[in-house]
Amino acid sequence: MSELKENRARFIEVNADNLPLHCPMPDMVSWNQHPRVFLPIVENGGEALCPYCGTRYKLVGEVKHHH
């Protein structure tokens, strides 16, 4: 099992495996620190900002779209 991450990071890189993206992420220690909010990172040019905690997410790598 992977180690839980502290929510202290204010910048987190994510990839296609993390989609659909939501904050807080399930592997964070305080996964229930605020209501879960889904962030439209693909539609926002690969970046998203959580309106609750201010964590900035950046999408790295390729995202394959299914038609």
Order of alpha helices (4+ residues) and beta strands (2+ residues): beta-beta-beta-beta-beta
